[in-house]
Amino acid sequence: MDLFTKQENSPQCKKLRALLSTISAPAKQEHDWQRLENDLFLTLDNEKAQSKKHSLTKNPLFQPRFALLGSLAAALVLSLVGFGIFFANNNSKSNQSIASLASVQGKVAVLWAGKGNWDTLSPRVPNYSGKIAKTGTVIATQGNSSAILCLDKGSIVKIYENSRFFISSSTPLCQLCNLVTGSILANVTKRSARQKFEIRTTCATVNIIGTVFRVDASAADNTVLSVFHGKVAMQPNGFKAEPFLVSTGEKKFVDKNGSTPIQHISENAMPLKDISVISMLTDDTNATTGQFSVVDISSEPQGAKVMINNSMVGTTPLFVKKEPGTYSVVIFNPGFAPFEKPLVVSGDRFISLNAVLSQNAAMQPVHPVKHLVLKARKCEDELRLIPEYVEALVNISVGEYQHALSILDSLSNSGIIDIRLRMCIMQSVNECYKKIGDFAKAEEQLENRLTSTDSPLSKAQILWELSNIRANCLGDYEGAEMALVEFLILEPDALWAQNAYSKLAEVQYFNNKFKNAAETYRKHIALFPKDPDIDKSLYNLACITAQDLGDSKKAVDLFTKIITLYPRSKFYDVSYFKRGETLLKLGKPEDAAADFKMYLSRQPNGIFRTLSLEDIARCKSVM
């Protein structure tokens, strides 16, 4: 006991105890305990290095009377490390990141853990949803088929048709996957710098921190990375090259010989529907509530109303989340026979329901709007040429509504948006506000305040707020028009009167009252000639006159007025293009071609570049 007491009270043992007491408890992971062991012995080695003046034989740790102390110290350290490794292994097993299959469409072949026989799955095969996909699992999709995979906490991958996807590693700290061929779309939840998430192809490695992106790998040894949200690092394989960062709205092409410069993603490459689905599934995976399925409800034609269990839930196309169960679904549209079908939500995380509506001969549509639908589609096609608009749609898909609103607002105030495109943008604006808050309640409170005040000034202020909430947040353009008309009656000379006229013309146009909108714009121009936004009213009036009222001669005069009187207007350049289109309708191809060329000289990469080149070719063919 005396020897042991002496050893325990020796300076070396005290140093060892003091050293152990300064070390904070590491996380229960094996590599943390290994780092502790290495750091501990490194510190002891440094202590020894500082004692080089003494010979090895004089070192107390190597003298016979301290042999027991050295053994005890080593045993203590190794026991501590072993104890930590035991807990690390148990902890890593209990918290192991497990990939699981969420949904399949068509026929999908799976080789579970890379062993045994291939398992062919389809929506008709039960009990596949949630099945564990361990390391080594291979997923192969055929033509017209796809699969949705939950890779780790909250990360979702959609594997498109004719693809082969391999899980190399699936742990909380390391998620490695190989895309042998085909395409995937992924929404990866944000992770720390210590956590690795990689998608590898034959010619590149994609490193992800947390983003929405798509990878296309072809059999010809090339890879295309498209980033829809966030930033992704890409490292070419097989030759010396620095990794490069691909940001929102950009794509990068790599093959075995090198890479091309970063490009902007075209509007056709934006899988907005799929982004919405995997974003909803990601939110569900992160939630602590019970499991939901995402139901994609569509109809032919679109715009049909949807009722689930006798409650109105929206219009098609529509995504809804539902818990497991059986639901009564009714989809109807004026002039068509209603579509009724029970919806069974079980283990599948993604379900599609498409209703082909049959026209009812006994019922005629209340509002024949075929030409309006075609016009809306044309506007949407034009907007998708604008990268900022596509970026806003992506932000809406991933739930970043405030960011989307700021982009849409900036776009609306640019010099490339006319009244038609503004109407299309407002649909996205309304969608954002509906997600942000309960503006119907705000409208009700304003209406109560309106009826309880007798002050004309207070009434005017409330009417102005009402018009903005109805137009921007609720999409109620009829209600907004009524509020603006009443506002102008109460306060025709108010500070906001000039804005009220332009806003009134806008909502009248949204209500398809084109003549009324044109007349209101004329009033605005006549009453407020010094308004800084007078060129915008003039431009919108010219567009309405040309496109909706069919008076091409007057429209040419209005576009000419903008070009002549407002050379610094943000609508100056686009007025050349619009006037060229109008001149072409009037049978003046030479004048039209001159305007298109002027537009191209001022905006060589403008959104109407392709249309201008096509129109110049048309002009030459008829000249």
C-alpha positions in Angstrom: 0.0 0.0 0.0 2.9 2.3 0.8 4.4 1.7 -2.7 1.0 2.3 -4.4 0.5 5.5 -2.3 3.9 6.8 -3.2 3.2 6.1 -6.9 -0.2 7.8 -6.8 1.3 10.9 -5.2 4.2 11.1 -7.5 4.6 14.2 -9.8 4.2 12.0 -12.9 0.9 10.5 -11.8 -0.4 13.9 -10.8 0.5 15.2 -14.2 -1.4 12.4 -15.8 -4.5 13.0 -13.7 -4.4 16.7 -14.4 -4.1 16.1 -18.1 -7.1 13.8 -18.1 -9.1 16.3 -16.1 -8.6 19.0 -18.7 -10.0 16.9 -21.6 -13.7 17.5 -22.4 -15.8 14.5 -23.0 -15.9 13.8 -26.8 -19.0 12.9 -28.8 -19.7 9.2 -28.7 -18.2 8.5 -32.1 -15.3 6.1 -32.7 -13.1 8.7 -34.5 -13.6 11.1 -31.6 -12.2 8.6 -29.1 -9.4 7.8 -31.5 -8.6 11.5 -31.7 -8.6 11.7 -27.9 -6.2 8.8 -27.6 -3.8 10.3 -30.2 -3.9 13.8 -28.6 -3.3 12.3 -25.1 -0.2 10.3 -26.1 1.0 13.2 -28.2 0.9 15.5 -25.1 2.8 12.9 -23.1 5.4 12.6 -25.9 5.8 16.4 -25.8 6.4 16.2 -22.0 9.1 13.6 -22.7 10.7 15.7 -25.5 11.0 18.7 -23.1 13.1 16.4 -20.8 15.9 15.6 -23.3 18.5 16.7 -20.8 17.8 13.6 -18.8 18.9 10.2 -19.9 16.3 7.6 -20.7 17.5 5.5 -17.7 16.9 8.4 -15.4 13.4 8.9 -16.6 11.1 7.9 -13.7 8.5 6.3 -16.0 11.1 3.8 -17.1 12.6 2.9 -13.8 11.5 -0.4 -12.2 9.7 1.2 -9.3 7.4 3.1 -11.7 6.6 0.1 -14.0 3.3 -0.5 -12.2 2.4 3.2 -12.5 3.1 3.1 -16.3 1.0 0.0 -16.7 -1.9 1.5 -14.7 -1.8 4.7 -16.7 -1.8 2.9 -20.0 -4.6 0.6 -18.8 -6.6 3.7 -17.7 -6.2 5.4 -21.1 -6.9 2.3 -23.1 -9.9 1.4 -21.0 -11.2 4.9 -21.5 -10.7 4.7 -25.2 -12.2 1.2 -25.4 -15.2 2.3 -23.3 -15.7 5.2 -25.7 -15.4 3.0 -28.8 -18.0 0.6 -27.3 -20.5 3.5 -26.9 -19.5 5.0 -30.2 -20.3 1.7 -32.0 -23.5 1.2 -30.2 -24.5 4.8 -30.7 -23.6 4.7 -34.4 -25.7 1.6 -34.8 -28.7 3.1 -33.0 -28.4 6.4 -35.0 -27.3 4.9 -38.3 -28.7 6.8 -41.2 -31.0 4.4 -43.1 -32.1 5.0 -46.7 -35.6 3.9 -47.5 -37.8 3.7 -50.5 -40.6 6.2 -50.4 -42.4 5.6 -53.7 -42.2 4.0 -57.1 -43.9 4.8 -60.4 -43.9 2.2 -63.2 -41.5 -0.7 -62.8 -38.4 -0.4 -60.7 -35.7 -3.1 -60.1 -33.9 -3.1 -56.7 -30.9 -5.2 -55.6 -31.2 -4.9 -51.8 -27.7 -4.4 -50.2 -26.2 -5.6 -53.4 -27.0 -9.2 -52.6 -29.4 -11.9 -53.7 -31.8 -11.5 -56.6 -33.3 -8.4 -58.2 -36.6 -7.3 -56.7 -39.1 -5.9 -59.3 -41.4 -3.3 -57.7 -44.4 -1.4 -59.0 -47.3 0.5 -57.4 -49.3 -2.7 -57.4 -46.7 -4.5 -55.3 -47.5 -3.9 -51.6 -45.2 -3.4 -48.7 -42.3 -1.9 -50.5 -42.6 1.6 -49.1 -40.2 2.3 -46.2 -38.2 -0.8 -46.9 -34.6 -0.3 -45.8 -32.0 0.3 -48.6 -28.7 -0.5 -46.9 -25.2 0.3 -48.2 -24.7 -1.5 -51.6 -28.3 -1.2 -52.7 -28.8 -0.6 -56.4 -31.9 1.0 -57.9 -32.6 0.6 -61.6 -35.5 2.4 -63.3 -36.9 1.4 -66.6 -38.7 3.5 -69.3 -41.6 5.6 -67.9 -40.7 4.7 -64.4 -39.2 6.5 -61.4 -38.5 6.1 -57.7 -38.3 8.4 -54.7 -35.7 7.6 -52.0 -35.3 9.0 -48.5 -31.5 9.0 -48.1 -30.9 10.4 -44.7 -32.5 12.8 -42.2 -34.8 14.9 -44.5 -32.9 14.4 -47.8 -35.0 13.2 -50.7 -33.9 11.9 -54.1 -36.1 11.3 -57.2 -34.5 8.8 -59.6 -35.8 9.4 -63.2 -36.5 6.8 -65.9 -33.7 4.7 -67.4 -31.3 5.4 -64.5 -29.1 3.3 -62.3 -28.4 4.6 -58.8 -26.1 2.9 -56.2 -25.8 3.7 -52.5 -22.1 3.5 -51.6 -22.4 4.6 -47.9 -25.2 5.7 -45.7 -24.2 7.0 -42.2 -25.0 10.2 -40.3 -21.6 11.6 -41.2 -21.1 10.2 -44.7 -23.7 9.8 -47.5 -22.1 8.6 -50.8 -24.1 7.6 -53.9 -23.1 6.8 -57.4 -25.2 7.7 -60.4 -24.0 5.2 -63.0 -26.3 6.5 -65.7 -29.5 8.5 -66.0 -30.9 11.5 -64.0 -31.7 12.4 -60.4 -33.3 15.3 -58.7 -32.3 15.9 -55.0 -33.3 18.1 -52.1 -30.6 17.7 -49.6 -31.1 19.2 -46.1 -28.4 21.6 -44.8 -25.5 19.8 -43.0 -22.4 20.8 -41.2 -18.9 20.9 -42.7 -18.1 17.6 -41.0 -20.9 15.8 -42.8 -20.2 14.6 -46.3 -22.8 14.1 -49.0 -21.5 13.2 -52.4 -23.0 12.1 -55.7 -20.4 10.5 -57.9 -20.6 9.9 -61.7 -18.0 8.4 -64.1 -16.5 11.9 -64.7 -17.3 14.1 -61.7 -18.0 14.3 -58.0 -20.7 16.6 -56.7 -20.3 17.8 -53.1 -23.5 19.0 -51.4 -24.0 21.1 -48.2 -27.8 21.6 -48.6 -29.6 22.5 -51.8 -32.0 21.4 -54.6 -30.2 20.2 -57.7 -30.3 17.8 -60.6 -27.6 15.5 -62.0 -27.7 14.0 -65.5 -25.1 11.3 -66.3 -25.0 9.7 -69.8 -23.4 6.6 -71.0 -21.1 8.8 -73.1 -19.1 9.7 -70.0 -20.5 13.2 -69.4 -22.3 14.8 -66.5 -24.5 17.9 -66.3 -25.2 19.5 -62.9 -28.2 21.9 -62.7 -28.7 23.9 -59.4 -32.2 25.1 -58.7 -31.6 26.4 -55.2 -28.4 27.0 -53.1 -24.9 26.2 -54.2 -23.1 22.9 -55.1 -19.4 22.1 -55.5 -18.4 20.0 -58.5 -15.0 18.3 -58.9 -14.1 16.8 -62.3 -12.5 13.3 -62.2 -9.5 12.0 -64.1 -7.6 15.2 -64.7 -6.2 18.0 -62.6 -8.8 20.8 -62.1 -9.9 22.9 -59.3 -13.4 22.3 -57.9 -15.9 24.9 -59.0 -19.1 26.3 -57.4 -22.4 26.2 -59.2 -25.1 28.5 -57.9 -28.9 28.9 -58.2 -30.1 29.0 -61.8 -26.8 27.7 -63.2 -25.6 24.5 -64.8 -22.2 23.0 -65.6 -21.2 20.4 -68.2 -18.3 18.0 -67.6 -16.9 15.1 -69.6 -13.7 13.1 -69.6 -11.9 15.8 -71.5 -12.8 18.8 -69.4 -15.7 21.2 -68.7 -17.6 24.0 -70.4 -18.3 27.4 -68.8 -21.2 27.8 -66.4 -24.5 28.5 -68.2 -27.9 29.7 -67.2 -30.6 27.0 -66.9 -33.2 27.3 -69.6 -36.9 27.5 -68.6 -37.5 24.0 -70.0 -35.0 22.5 -67.6 -36.9 23.6 -64.5 -38.8 20.5 -63.1 -41.0 22.7 -60.9 -43.6 20.0 -60.2 -40.9 17.6 -59.0 -39.2 20.2 -56.9 -42.5 20.9 -55.2 -43.0 17.2 -54.5 -39.6 16.5 -53.0 -39.7 19.7 -51.0 -43.0 18.7 -49.4 -41.6 15.2 -48.7 -38.5 16.8 -47.2 -40.7 19.0 -44.9 -42.6 15.9 -43.9 -39.4 13.9 -43.2 -38.2 16.7 -40.9 -41.5 17.0 -39.1 -42.1 15.2 -35.8 -45.7 14.5 -36.6 -47.1 11.3 -38.1 -46.3 10.3 -41.7 -48.0 11.9 -44.6 -48.3 11.2 -48.3 -48.1 13.9 -51.0 -51.1 13.6 -53.4 -50.7 15.1 -56.8 -54.2 15.9 -58.1 -54.5 17.0 -61.8 -57.3 17.2 -64.3 -57.9 17.6 -68.0 -58.8 20.4 -68.5 -57.0 22.1 -65.7 -58.6 24.6 -63.2 -61.2 22.2 -61.9 -62.3 22.5 -58.3 -61.4 19.7 -55.8 -63.4 18.6 -52.8 -62.0 16.0 -50.3 -64.5 14.6 -47.8 -66.9 17.4 -48.7 -64.4 20.2 -48.0 -63.1 22.4 -50.8 -59.3 22.2 -50.9 -58.4 24.1 -54.1 -58.2 23.8 -57.9 -56.1 21.6 -60.2 -53.2 21.2 -60.5 -52.9 20.7 -56.8 -50.7 19.1 -54.2 -52.1 18.1 -50.8 -50.7 16.2 -47.8 -52.8 13.4 -46.3 -52.4 10.9 -43.5 -53.1 7.2 -44.2 -56.7 6.5 -44.8 -59.5 6.5 -47.4 -60.9 9.8 -48.7 -63.8 10.8 -50.9 -62.6 12.9 -53.8 -64.9 14.9 -56.1 -63.4 17.0 -59.0 -65.7 19.2 -61.0 -65.8 22.0 -63.5 -68.8 23.9 -65.1 -69.9 22.2 -68.3 -68.3 18.9 -67.4 -69.6 15.8 -65.6 -68.1 15.5 -62.0 -65.4 13.0 -61.4 -65.7 11.0 -58.2 -63.3 8.4 -56.9 -62.1 7.1 -53.5 -58.5 8.0 -52.6 -56.6 5.3 -50.6 -53.6 6.7 -48.8 -51.4 3.9 -47.4 -47.6 3.5 -47.3 -46.7 5.1 -50.5 -45.3 8.6 -49.9 -46.3 10.0 -53.3 -49.6 9.3 -55.1 -50.9 10.6 -58.4 -54.6 11.2 -59.2 -55.6 12.4 -62.7 -59.2 13.2 -63.6 -60.2 13.3 -67.3 -63.4 15.3 -67.2 -66.1 14.4 -69.8 -68.0 17.3 -71.3 -71.6 17.2 -70.4 -73.8 18.0 -73.4 -76.6 19.1 -71.2 -74.4 21.7 -69.5 -72.6 24.5 -71.2 -69.6 26.3 -69.6 -70.7 29.4 -67.9 -67.7 31.4 -69.2 -66.2 30.3 -72.5 -62.6 31.3 -71.8 -60.6 29.4 -74.4 -59.0 32.5 -75.9 -58.1 33.8 -72.4 -56.4 30.5 -71.5 -54.4 30.6 -74.7 -53.3 34.1 -73.9 -52.3 33.2 -70.4 -50.2 30.3 -71.7 -48.4 32.6 -74.1 -47.7 35.0 -71.3 -46.3 32.2 -69.2 -44.1 31.1 -72.1 -42.7 34.6 -72.4 -42.0 34.9 -68.7 -40.1 31.6 -68.6 -37.6 33.2 -70.9 -36.7 35.5 -67.9 -34.2 33.8 -65.5 -35.4 36.0 -62.6 -39.0 34.7 -63.0 -37.9 31.1 -63.1 -35.8 31.7 -60.0 -39.0 33.1 -58.3 -40.9 30.0 -59.2 -38.2 27.8 -57.8 -38.3 29.8 -54.5 -42.0 29.3 -54.4 -41.6 25.6 -54.9 -39.1 25.3 -52.0 -41.3 27.5 -49.7 -39.1 30.7 -49.7 -42.1 33.0 -50.4 -40.6 36.2 -49.1 -37.6 35.8 -51.4 -39.9 35.0 -54.3 -42.0 38.2 -53.6 -38.9 40.4 -53.7 -37.8 38.9 -57.0 -41.3 39.3 -58.5 -41.6 42.9 -57.3 -38.2 43.8 -58.8 -39.2 42.1 -62.0 -42.6 43.9 -62.2 -40.7 47.2 -61.9 -38.3 46.4 -64.7 -38.6 47.6 -68.3 -39.5 44.2 -69.8 -42.9 43.6 -68.2 -46.1 44.8 -69.9 -49.6 44.6 -68.5 -50.2 41.1 -69.8 -47.1 39.7 -68.2 -47.9 41.6 -65.0 -51.2 39.8 -64.9 -49.4 36.4 -65.0 -46.9 37.5 -62.4 -49.8 38.5 -60.0 -50.9 34.9 -59.9 -47.6 33.9 -58.4 -47.7 36.9 -56.0 -51.2 35.9 -54.8 -49.9 32.3 -54.2 -47.1 33.6 -52.1 -49.3 35.8 -49.9 -51.8 33.0 -49.4 -48.9 30.9 -47.9 -47.6 33.7 -45.7 -50.7 34.8 -43.8 -54.5 35.0 -43.3 -55.2 38.1 -45.3 -58.9 37.3 -45.5 -59.0 38.1 -41.8 -57.1 41.3 -42.4 -59.6 42.3 -45.1 -62.5 41.6 -42.6 -60.9 43.9 -40.0 -60.4 46.7 -42.6 -64.0 46.4 -43.7 -65.2 46.7 -40.0 -63.0 49.8 -39.6 -64.4 51.3 -42.8 -68.0 51.0 -41.6 -67.2 52.5 -38.2 -65.5 55.7 -39.3 -67.1 58.9 -40.6 -63.8 60.7 -41.6 -63.4 60.9 -45.5 -59.6 60.8 -45.1 -59.7 57.7 -42.9 -62.1 56.0 -45.3 -59.8 56.8 -48.2 -56.8 55.4 -46.3 -58.7 52.2 -45.5 -60.0 51.8 -49.0 -56.4 52.1 -50.3 -55.2 49.4 -48.0 -58.2 47.2 -48.9 -57.5 47.6 -52.6 -53.9 46.5 -52.2 -54.8 43.5 -50.0 -57.6 42.4 -52.3 -55.4 42.7 -55.5 -52.0 41.5 -54.2 -52.9 39.1 -51.4 -56.3 37.6 -52.3 -56.5 38.0 -56.1 -59.9 39.6 -55.7 -59.6 42.1 -58.6 -63.4 42.9 -58.6 -63.2 43.9 -54.9 -60.0 45.9 -55.5 -61.6 47.8 -58.4 -64.6 48.7 -56.2 -62.3 50.0 -53.4 -60.2 52.0 -55.9 -63.3 53.6 -57.5 -64.7 54.6 -54.1 -61.3 55.9 -53.1 -61.1 58.2 -56.1 -64.6 59.5 -55.5 -63.7 60.4 -51.9 -60.2 61.8 -52.5 -59.7 62.7 -56.2 -56.7 64.9 -55.3 -55.2 62.7 -52.7 -51.4 62.1 -52.6 -52.0 58.5 -53.9 -54.5 59.5 -56.6 -52.0 59.1 -59.4 -51.0 55.7 -58.1 -54.7 54.8 -57.7 -55.4 55.5 -61.4 -52.6 53.2 -62.6 -53.6 50.6 -60.1 -57.3 50.8 -61.1 -56.4 50.4 -64.8 -54.3 47.3 -63.9 -57.1 45.6 -61.9 -59.6 46.5 -64.7 -57.3 44.7 -67.2 -57.1 41.7 -64.8 -60.9 41.6 -64.9 -60.8 41.5 -68.7 -62.3 45.0 -69.0 -59.8 46.1 -71.6 -61.7 49.2 -72.8 -62.1 50.4 -69.2 -58.5 49.8 -68.5 -57.4 51.8 -71.6 -59.7 54.7 -70.7 -58.3 54.8 -67.1 -54.8 54.9 -68.5 -55.7 57.8 -70.7 -57.2 59.6 -67.7 -54.0 59.0 -65.7 -51.8 60.4 -68.6 -54.1 63.5 -69.0 -54.4 64.3 -65.3 -50.8 63.6 -64.2 -48.5 64.4 -67.1 -45.5 64.9 -64.7 -46.0 61.6 -62.9 -42.6 59.8 -63.0 -44.4 56.6 -64.0 -46.3 58.2 -66.9 -44.1 56.2 -69.4 -45.3 53.0 -67.8 -49.0 53.9 -68.3 -48.3 55.0 -71.9 -46.5 51.7 -72.6 -49.3 49.6 -71.0 -51.9 51.6 -73.0 -50.0 50.9 -76.2 -49.8 47.2 -75.4 -53.6 47.0 -74.7 -54.4 48.9 -77.8 -52.3 46.6 -80.0 -53.0 43.2 -78.4 -56.5 43.5 -76.8 -58.3 46.2 -78.7 -56.8 45.4 -82.1 -56.1 49.0 -83.1 -52.6 48.6 -84.6 -52.4 52.2 -86.1 -53.1 53.8 -82.7 -50.7 51.4 -81.0 -47.9 52.4 -83.4 -48.5 56.1 -82.6 -48.3 55.3 -78.8 -45.0 53.3 -79.1 -43.6 56.1 -81.3 -44.5 58.6 -78.6 -42.5 56.6 -76.0 -39.5 56.4 -78.3 -39.7 60.1 -79.1 -40.6 61.6 -75.7 -39.0 59.3 -73.2 -35.5 58.2 -74.5 -34.4 57.4 -70.9 -37.5 55.3 -70.2 -36.9 51.7 -69.1 -39.6 50.8 -71.8 -37.6 52.5 -74.5 -35.8 49.5 -75.9 -38.8 47.1 -75.7 -41.0 49.7 -77.4 -38.9 49.1 -80.6 -39.7 45.4 -80.5 -43.4 46.0 -79.7 -43.7 48.6 -82.5 -42.0 46.2 -84.9 -44.5 43.5 -84.2 -47.4 45.9 -84.7 -45.9 47.2 -88.0 -45.6 43.6 -89.2 -49.3 43.2 -88.6 -49.9 46.4 -90.6 -48.0 44.9 -93.6 -44.9 47.1 -93.2 -42.1 44.5 -93.1 -39.3 47.0 -94.0 -40.2 49.3 -91.1 -40.8 46.3 -88.8 -37.3 44.8 -89.6 -35.7 48.1 -88.9 -37.3 48.2 -85.4 -36.3 44.6 -84.7 -32.7 45.4 -85.7 -32.7 48.5 -83.4 -33.9 46.4 -80.5 -31.2 43.8 -81.1 -28.5 46.5 -81.3 -29.6 47.9 -77.9 -30.4 44.5 -76.3 -28.3 41.8 -78.0 -29.1 39.4 -75.2 -32.6 40.6 -74.4 -35.4 38.2 -73.8 -37.0 39.0 -77.2 -33.7 38.3 -79.0 -34.9 34.9 -80.5 -38.3 36.4 -81.4 -36.7 39.4 -83.1 -34.4 37.1 -85.2 -37.5 35.0 -86.2 -39.5 38.1 -87.1 -36.6 39.6 -89.2 -36.6 36.3 -91.2 -40.4 36.6 -91.7 -39.9 40.2 -92.8 -37.3 39.2 -95.4 -39.6 36.4 -96.7 -42.4 38.9 -97.5 -40.4 41.9 -98.6 
